[in-house]
């Protein structure tokens, strides 16, 4: 956006690894400054590029790591229109170097953090040599701006399209229409950058491309980087004008709320022991209420991202515990053999076989002829089977204990301003839970 100035890092792979908040400010003199070293004014823009790369590496390391912490850069120049741009990393599908396995989701979250704001305009950049329907930029823009009210489409690499094809339908806003339309640009290639082709020459080549191309010359005045700069400046100005009234009313309501809160604290005496005691009791009472709500349900802040508190304990009882029981195995043949041995061992020498030829010689009262398993044999077998339930039952207790302790920690987060109170509350409640753990396991 700045004629004759080239300061953004370029190269293969993921180059932008932190958001870059770039403020272009119209000024009589030309220089740049960073928020992290505000005392220094950069007049050599090669140094600006080096500082962006160095500051990126300082936070993310040198092996392709990423970070959501932005770099703030202001560029003052007589050749710019007032504009604030946020340069975000491109969506990476496969992690390289030090990048985490969930790199794609981390970058998506980072981008959504910026484009979800109603006050921002989305610059959805898509290369022309790629199917527009597969554009990650347009897909994400549609998620947060389904009506296309805040999205401006930018089509790059028009000069790299296959011979005989063009992006005319896209640029005329016919293929995937956007309220604010599409603008085509032709940037320098890596070869141009390596050959030190300056931006003025690149802009002249871009203009020549649009004026000479049969598919684009009828709209050449609405294409190119200078036109994009003017459109962005105008649209941002209009957008600010549209959003200011709602922003103003929101700020006024926040101001009234804060003034009301300040009024309550005018006569507040923080050193009053009665106030301290009351505040302490209120916080402990609130902890109790929060804990109960999380376990019993019907809390005022319902977690929509994952199960928590009582719901997780419920899942342990109704899903995890039955699953552990189903995993228990026993061999029916072995069990029948054990029952047989148990019965025989209970009777000792008193047992007889119906095939024994000497059965008649033994008094009938002493032969085993019962239809039911003897109590002692039954008890021995059942005890052996019930013991198998012990491990999953105790495991269930451990899981529930862990959930209770996690819930305690979640509920003490409101005591963050008082670390000692938080620590002591967690210690007392956790100690009590551990005491009950022993009794519970004994009972089980």
Backbone torsions as a table, in degrees:
resi	resn	phi	psi	omega
1	UNK	NA	-7.8	-179.0
2	UNK	-114.1	111.7	179.6
3	UNK	-55.2	137.1	176.0
4	UNK	68.1	5.4	179.3
5	UNK	-117.8	131.3	-178.6
6	UNK	-134.3	108.7	-174.2
7	UNK	-137.1	-3.6	178.9
8	UNK	-87.3	134.1	179.6
9	UNK	-58.5	140.3	178.3
10	UNK	-132.0	155.2	177.6
11	UNK	160.9	-174.5	-179.6
12	UNK	-88.2	161.6	-179.1
13	UNK	74.8	-164.1	-179.2
14	UNK	-83.3	111.8	-177.4
15	UNK	-97.5	-48.2	176.9
16	UNK	-79.8	106.7	-176.4
17	UNK	-113.4	-1.1	172.0
18	UNK	-139.8	147.6	175.5
19	UNK	-60.2	136.5	176.8
20	UNK	-112.7	112.7	177.8
21	UNK	-90.3	109.0	-174.2
22	UNK	-108.0	115.8	177.4
23	UNK	-104.2	116.1	175.2
24	UNK	-94.1	124.9	-175.7
25	UNK	-128.0	126.0	179.5
26	UNK	-68.2	128.2	-178.5
27	UNK	-153.1	159.4	-180.0
28	UNK	-73.4	-32.2	178.6
29	UNK	-103.6	162.7	-176.3
30	UNK	-119.7	118.9	176.2
31	UNK	-162.9	171.3	179.6
32	UNK	-132.4	152.9	174.9
33	UNK	-145.7	147.0	178.2
34	UNK	-103.7	149.7	178.6
35	UNK	-68.5	-32.5	-177.7
36	UNK	-78.8	-12.2	171.9
37	UNK	-143.3	69.1	-170.2
38	UNK	-68.0	-22.9	-176.6
39	UNK	-72.7	-17.7	-175.7
40	UNK	-101.4	130.6	176.1
41	UNK	-103.8	125.8	-178.9
42	UNK	-96.2	122.0	175.3
43	UNK	-107.7	-21.2	175.2
44	UNK	-92.7	114.3	-174.0
45	UNK	-77.1	-12.9	170.5
46	UNK	-67.1	-35.4	177.4
47	UNK	-66.9	-33.7	178.0
48	UNK	-62.0	-45.9	179.3
49	UNK	-60.8	-44.7	-179.9
50	UNK	-62.0	-38.4	-179.8
51	UNK	-69.5	-36.7	176.6
52	UNK	-61.9	-46.0	-179.7
53	UNK	-64.1	-42.7	-178.5
54	UNK	-66.6	-42.6	-179.3
55	UNK	-68.0	-34.9	175.3
56	UNK	-62.3	-47.4	-178.7
57	UNK	-65.9	-32.0	-179.1
58	UNK	-60.5	-36.8	-177.1
59	UNK	-94.7	-37.9	-171.5
60	UNK	-103.5	-7.4	-174.6
61	UNK	83.9	175.4	-173.5
62	UNK	-97.9	-0.7	-173.7
63	UNK	-111.4	54.4	171.0
64	UNK	69.4	15.7	176.9
65	UNK	-68.1	162.3	179.8
66	UNK	-125.4	162.5	178.0
67	UNK	-152.7	142.4	177.6
68	UNK	-82.8	-2.9	-179.1
69	UNK	-74.2	119.5	-173.4
70	UNK	-78.5	157.0	169.1
71	UNK	-100.3	129.0	179.8
72	UNK	-103.2	120.9	-178.7
73	UNK	-128.8	130.3	174.5
74	UNK	-112.3	132.4	177.1
75	UNK	-119.5	118.8	177.7
76	UNK	-100.9	130.3	-176.1
77	UNK	-162.2	149.0	173.6
78	UNK	-76.7	-7.9	-174.9
79	UNK	-101.7	11.3	-177.1
80	UNK	-121.2	159.4	169.6
81	UNK	-101.9	147.6	-179.0
82	UNK	-60.3	119.9	-174.3
83	UNK	-160.0	139.7	174.3
84	UNK	-115.1	124.3	-179.2
85	UNK	-120.5	145.6	173.4
86	UNK	-118.1	113.6	179.5
87	UNK	-88.6	118.8	-175.9
88	UNK	-110.7	154.5	178.3
89	UNK	-62.7	148.3	173.7
90	UNK	-74.1	155.0	-177.7
91	UNK	-72.6	119.9	179.1
92	UNK	-98.4	133.9	-178.9
93	UNK	-93.8	-38.6	-174.2
94	UNK	-118.0	126.1	-179.4
95	UNK	-69.0	140.9	174.2
96	UNK	-130.4	160.6	177.0
97	UNK	58.0	-130.3	-178.4
98	UNK	-87.8	10.2	-176.0
99	UNK	-71.6	140.1	179.3
100	UNK	-68.9	162.5	-178.2
101	UNK	-63.5	-28.8	-179.2
102	UNK	-97.4	34.1	-176.8
103	UNK	-53.6	-40.9	-177.7
104	UNK	-61.0	-44.0	-177.5
105	UNK	-71.9	-34.6	178.3
106	UNK	-63.9	-44.0	-179.7
107	UNK	-67.8	-40.0	177.4
108	UNK	-58.8	-45.6	179.3
109	UNK	-62.3	-40.1	180.0
110	UNK	-63.3	-44.6	-179.6
111	UNK	-66.3	-45.1	-179.2
112	UNK	-60.5	-33.3	179.0
113	UNK	-57.1	-35.0	-178.1
114	UNK	-90.6	-43.5	-172.1
115	UNK	-81.2	-11.8	-179.3
116	UNK	-73.9	-21.1	-177.7
117	UNK	-65.6	128.7	-178.2
118	UNK	-62.1	-24.7	-175.4
119	UNK	-85.2	-2.0	-177.0
120	UNK	-103.1	149.5	172.8
121	UNK	-97.7	142.1	-176.7
122	UNK	-104.2	124.2	177.0
123	UNK	-99.7	98.9	-176.0
124	UNK	-91.7	104.4	-175.2
125	UNK	-95.3	125.0	-179.1
126	UNK	-134.3	132.7	176.8
127	UNK	-71.5	143.1	-176.8
128	UNK	-70.4	-23.5	-178.4
129	UNK	-86.9	19.2	178.0
130	UNK	-128.3	146.5	-180.0
131	UNK	-62.7	125.4	-176.7
132	UNK	-60.7	-31.1	-179.2
133	UNK	-66.6	-20.2	179.9
134	UNK	-97.4	8.5	-175.9
135	UNK	-69.7	119.1	176.6
136	UNK	-64.1	-38.9	-177.7
137	UNK	-62.2	-47.7	-179.9
138	UNK	-67.4	-35.8	179.7
139	UNK	-63.1	-46.7	180.0
140	UNK	-68.2	-37.7	178.7
141	UNK	-62.2	-39.1	-179.4
142	UNK	-67.0	-30.4	178.5
143	UNK	-61.6	-43.5	-175.4
144	UNK	-97.9	-15.0	-178.9
145	UNK	-137.6	67.6	-174.1
146	UNK	-59.1	-28.7	-179.9
147	UNK	-82.8	-9.4	-179.6
148	UNK	71.2	26.5	-176.5
149	UNK	-78.9	-26.9	-175.0
150	UNK	-110.1	3.1	-171.2
151	UNK	-102.7	130.8	173.9
152	UNK	-114.3	123.9	-179.8
153	UNK	-86.3	135.2	176.6
154	UNK	-123.7	123.8	-179.1
155	UNK	-107.5	118.8	-179.5
156	UNK	-107.2	175.6	175.1
157	UNK	56.9	35.1	177.7
158	UNK	-63.8	-27.4	-178.9
159	UNK	-79.0	-6.5	-177.9
160	UNK	-104.7	7.2	-179.9
161	UNK	-70.5	151.3	178.4
162	UNK	-58.0	144.1	179.9
163	UNK	-59.9	133.5	-179.0
164	UNK	93.9	-5.6	176.9
165	UNK	-115.3	156.4	175.9
166	UNK	-152.1	171.7	-177.3
167	UNK	-109.7	30.8	-175.4
168	UNK	-59.7	-45.9	-179.1
169	UNK	-60.8	-36.6	179.6
170	UNK	-68.3	-50.3	-176.2
171	UNK	-66.7	-26.6	176.2
172	UNK	-85.9	6.5	174.5
173	UNK	64.9	35.9	-178.5
174	UNK	-102.1	-31.6	-172.7
175	UNK	-76.2	-62.2	175.4
176	UNK	-125.1	84.9	-170.5
177	UNK	-61.5	139.7	172.6
178	UNK	-122.6	143.2	-178.8
179	UNK	-55.0	-37.7	-176.5
180	UNK	-99.6	1.8	172.8
181	UNK	75.7	-172.7	-177.7
182	UNK	-122.1	149.6	174.8
183	UNK	-129.2	132.2	179.6
184	UNK	-93.5	141.4	176.0
185	UNK	-135.8	154.8	175.0
186	UNK	-125.2	110.6	-178.7
187	UNK	-92.6	173.1	177.2
188	UNK	-72.5	146.5	174.8
189	UNK	-80.8	168.6	177.3
190	UNK	-61.5	-33.4	177.8
191	UNK	-63.8	-40.7	177.9
192	UNK	-62.6	-40.9	-179.0
193	UNK	-66.9	-44.9	178.6
194	UNK	-62.6	-32.8	178.9
195	UNK	-84.0	9.6	176.9
196	UNK	60.5	33.3	176.4
197	UNK	-70.0	120.0	-174.1
198	UNK	-77.4	169.1	-172.8
199	UNK	-70.1	-33.6	178.3
200	UNK	-59.3	-46.1	179.0
201	UNK	-64.3	-37.0	179.7
202	UNK	-66.2	-39.4	178.9
203	UNK	-67.0	-38.3	178.4
204	UNK	-65.2	-42.0	179.2
205	UNK	-65.7	-36.5	179.2
206	UNK	-64.5	-46.0	-180.0
207	UNK	-62.3	-42.1	179.7
208	UNK	-61.9	-39.9	-179.8
209	UNK	-59.5	-48.6	-177.3
210	UNK	-69.1	-37.4	-178.9
211	UNK	-70.7	-28.2	-175.8
212	UNK	-96.9	-13.4	-176.9
213	UNK	-81.5	125.3	-176.1
214	UNK	-61.4	-29.0	-177.1
215	UNK	-82.8	-19.8	-173.0
216	UNK	-118.1	-10.1	-171.5
217	UNK	-66.4	-24.7	179.1
218	UNK	-72.5	-14.5	178.4
219	UNK	-123.3	22.0	-176.1
220	UNK	-57.6	-34.0	-178.9
221	UNK	-69.2	-18.4	-179.4
222	UNK	-103.5	11.7	-178.7
223	UNK	-119.7	164.1	173.5
224	UNK	100.7	161.6	-175.8
225	UNK	-63.3	-44.4	179.7
226	UNK	-60.7	-39.5	178.5
227	UNK	-65.7	-40.4	177.8
228	UNK	-60.2	-41.3	179.4
229	UNK	-61.2	-45.8	-179.5
230	UNK	-65.0	-43.8	-179.7
231	UNK	-61.3	-44.7	-179.7
232	UNK	-62.6	-44.3	179.3
233	UNK	-60.3	-46.3	-178.5
234	UNK	-66.2	-45.0	-177.1
235	UNK	-68.3	-36.7	178.2
236	UNK	-66.2	-40.9	177.5
237	UNK	-60.7	-47.3	178.9
238	UNK	-62.4	-40.9	-178.5
239	UNK	-63.5	-42.4	178.5
240	UNK	-63.0	-42.2	-179.7
241	UNK	-61.9	-38.0	-179.2
242	UNK	-72.0	-37.0	-174.4
243	UNK	-88.2	-13.8	-177.3
244	UNK	-59.7	-45.1	-178.1
245	UNK	-57.9	-45.5	-179.6
246	UNK	-68.1	-35.5	178.1
247	UNK	-65.7	-39.4	-179.8
248	UNK	-64.4	-46.9	-179.6
249	UNK	-64.2	-35.6	177.8
250	UNK	-64.6	-43.6	179.4
251	UNK	-65.4	-38.4	179.5
252	UNK	-63.8	-42.0	179.8
253	UNK	-66.9	-36.7	176.5
254	UNK	-65.6	-40.0	179.2
255	UNK	-62.3	-45.4	179.0
256	UNK	-61.0	-41.5	179.8
257	UNK	-62.8	-43.7	179.7
258	UNK	-67.5	-40.9	178.6
259	UNK	-61.1	-39.7	178.5
260	UNK	-64.1	-39.9	179.7
261	UNK	-67.7	-40.4	178.3
262	UNK	-61.1	-40.8	-179.8
263	UNK	-58.7	-39.4	-179.0
264	UNK	-66.4	-28.8	-176.5
265	UNK	-92.4	0.1	-176.0
266	UNK	-58.9	-43.6	-177.8
267	UNK	-100.7	21.2	-176.2
268	UNK	-80.7	129.5	178.1
269	UNK	-114.7	98.6	-173.7
270	UNK	-65.0	-21.9	-177.8
271	UNK	-86.4	-3.1	179.4
272	UNK	-67.1	117.8	-177.7
273	UNK	-57.7	-34.8	-180.0
274	UNK	-63.8	-40.3	178.7
275	UNK	-65.8	-40.9	179.7
276	UNK	-60.4	-48.0	-179.0
277	UNK	-61.7	-43.2	-179.6
278	UNK	-62.9	-43.3	179.9
279	UNK	-62.9	-42.4	179.4
280	UNK	-61.5	-47.1	-179.6
281	UNK	-62.5	-40.7	-180.0
282	UNK	-62.2	-41.5	-178.6
283	UNK	-67.8	-41.9	178.9
284	UNK	-65.6	-40.6	178.5
285	UNK	-63.3	-41.4	179.5
286	UNK	-63.8	-38.9	177.0
287	UNK	-58.7	-45.6	179.6
288	UNK	-60.8	-43.3	-180.0
289	UNK	-64.3	-45.6	-179.4
290	UNK	-61.7	-42.9	-179.1
291	UNK	-62.3	-45.8	-178.9
292	UNK	-62.2	-42.2	-179.4
293	UNK	-64.6	-39.5	-179.3
294	UNK	-67.5	-34.6	-179.2
295	UNK	-81.6	-47.2	-175.9
296	UNK	-79.9	-21.7	-175.6
297	UNK	97.2	-173.9	179.9
298	UNK	58.4	37.2	176.0
299	UNK	-75.0	161.6	-179.7
300	UNK	-79.5	-21.0	177.8
301	UNK	-117.8	94.6	-176.3
302	UNK	-84.6	126.5	178.1
303	UNK	-75.1	123.0	-179.1
304	UNK	-102.6	-0.7	-175.8
305	UNK	-97.5	-33.3	-178.9
306	UNK	-157.0	165.4	176.5
307	UNK	-71.6	146.7	178.3
308	UNK	-148.8	160.7	174.1
309	UNK	56.0	-127.7	-175.9
310	UNK	-58.9	-34.1	-179.1
311	UNK	-64.8	-37.3	179.0
312	UNK	-69.9	-38.8	178.3
313	UNK	-65.0	-40.8	177.7
314	UNK	-59.3	-40.8	-179.5
315	UNK	-67.2	-35.6	177.8
316	UNK	-60.7	-46.1	-178.3
317	UNK	-67.1	-42.9	-170.3
318	UNK	-97.8	-12.5	179.2
319	UNK	-123.1	-53.6	-175.3
320	UNK	-68.5	-47.9	-177.3
321	UNK	-63.0	-49.4	176.9
322	UNK	-59.0	-35.9	179.4
323	UNK	-62.6	-42.4	178.6
324	UNK	-63.7	-36.8	179.7
325	UNK	-68.5	-40.4	-179.3
326	UNK	-63.4	-30.6	-179.2
327	UNK	-69.6	-21.2	-179.4
328	UNK	-63.2	134.8	-176.6
329	UNK	-119.9	146.1	169.5
330	UNK	-149.4	148.1	-179.3
331	UNK	-95.4	120.4	-175.8
332	UNK	-62.8	-36.4	179.2
333	UNK	-63.0	-44.8	178.6
334	UNK	-61.9	-41.0	-178.4
335	UNK	-63.7	-44.4	179.1
336	UNK	-62.2	-39.9	179.2
337	UNK	-63.6	-43.3	179.7
338	UNK	-61.8	-41.8	179.2
339	UNK	-61.4	-43.9	-179.0
340	UNK	-60.7	-48.0	179.6
341	UNK	-63.5	-41.3	-179.0
342	UNK	-59.8	-45.6	-178.4
343	UNK	-63.3	-44.4	-179.3
344	UNK	-65.1	-41.1	-179.0
345	UNK	-67.8	-31.6	178.2
346	UNK	-64.2	-40.2	-176.5
347	UNK	-83.2	-18.0	178.2
348	UNK	56.2	-128.8	-177.4
349	UNK	-77.1	-7.4	-175.3
350	UNK	-79.5	-13.5	-175.9
351	UNK	-77.2	144.2	177.6
352	UNK	-134.0	156.9	177.1
353	UNK	-102.8	143.8	-179.5
354	UNK	-65.7	-18.4	-179.4
355	UNK	-92.8	-5.0	-178.6
356	UNK	-68.1	120.1	-177.5
357	UNK	-63.8	-22.4	-177.6
358	UNK	-90.8	9.4	-175.9
359	UNK	-58.1	-34.6	-178.0
360	UNK	-66.5	-23.6	-177.1
361	UNK	-77.7	-17.6	-178.1
362	UNK	-95.0	136.8	178.0
363	UNK	-57.5	137.3	-174.5
364	UNK	-58.2	-34.6	-177.2
365	UNK	-64.0	-22.6	-177.3
366	UNK	-96.1	-9.1	177.8
367	UNK	-83.3	149.3	178.9
368	UNK	-84.4	113.4	179.5
369	UNK	-129.4	10.1	-175.5
370	UNK	-66.2	148.8	177.4
371	UNK	-86.7	-19.4	-174.4
372	UNK	-107.5	151.3	176.8
373	UNK	-66.3	131.7	177.4
374	UNK	-57.8	145.5	-176.4
375	UNK	-54.0	-46.5	-176.6
376	UNK	-63.6	-40.2	178.7
377	UNK	-65.9	-45.0	178.8
378	UNK	-57.2	-46.9	-177.6
379	UNK	-62.6	-44.0	-178.4
380	UNK	-61.1	-44.0	-179.4
381	UNK	-68.1	-47.6	-176.9
382	UNK	-62.8	-43.1	179.7
383	UNK	-57.5	-42.2	-179.1
384	UNK	-63.2	-36.1	179.0
385	UNK	-75.2	-40.9	-177.8
386	UNK	-64.2	-33.9	178.9
387	UNK	-56.2	-31.8	179.5
388	UNK	-63.6	-23.9	-180.0
389	UNK	-77.2	-17.2	-172.9
390	UNK	-60.0	-49.4	-175.6
391	UNK	-61.3	-50.8	177.8
392	UNK	-62.1	-32.4	179.1
393	UNK	-66.3	-46.0	179.8
394	UNK	-67.5	-34.5	176.8
395	UNK	-64.0	-39.2	177.5
396	UNK	-61.2	-43.5	178.2
397	UNK	-60.4	-45.5	179.8
398	UNK	-59.1	-43.5	-179.9
399	UNK	-63.7	-42.2	-180.0
400	UNK	-66.4	-41.9	178.0
401	UNK	-57.7	-45.6	-179.5
402	UNK	-61.9	-40.1	178.6
403	UNK	-65.5	-39.9	178.5
404	UNK	-62.3	-42.8	179.8
405	UNK	-66.5	-40.3	176.0
406	UNK	-60.5	-41.8	-179.9
407	UNK	-64.4	-39.0	177.2
408	UNK	-59.2	-45.5	-178.6
409	UNK	-64.3	-38.5	178.3
410	UNK	-64.5	-39.4	-177.0
411	UNK	-73.8	-25.5	179.8
412	UNK	-84.6	-2.4	-179.9
413	UNK	-60.6	-28.5	178.8
414	UNK	-69.0	-16.3	179.5
415	UNK	-92.7	15.7	-176.4
416	UNK	-55.8	-29.3	-179.6
417	UNK	-71.8	-16.8	-178.7
418	UNK	-123.7	79.6	-172.6
419	UNK	-57.5	-37.4	-178.4
420	UNK	-69.6	-40.1	178.0
421	UNK	-64.5	-42.2	179.7
422	UNK	-61.7	-46.3	-178.6
423	UNK	-62.1	-43.7	-177.5
424	UNK	-68.9	-39.9	178.1
425	UNK	-61.2	-47.6	179.0
426	UNK	-60.3	-42.6	-177.5
427	UNK	-63.3	-47.2	-177.1
428	UNK	-63.3	-48.7	-176.2
429	UNK	-68.0	-42.0	179.9
430	UNK	-64.6	-40.2	177.4
431	UNK	-60.2	-43.2	179.3
432	UNK	-62.0	-42.9	179.4
433	UNK	-62.0	-42.5	179.9
434	UNK	-63.9	-37.5	177.5
435	UNK	-62.5	-43.1	-179.9
436	UNK	-69.3	-26.9	-178.6
437	UNK	-58.4	-48.0	-179.5
438	UNK	-58.1	-46.9	-179.1
439	UNK	-64.8	-38.8	179.9
440	UNK	-63.1	-45.4	-179.2
441	UNK	-64.1	-38.4	176.7
442	UNK	-60.2	-43.5	-178.4
443	UNK	-65.9	-40.7	177.7
444	UNK	-62.9	NA	NA
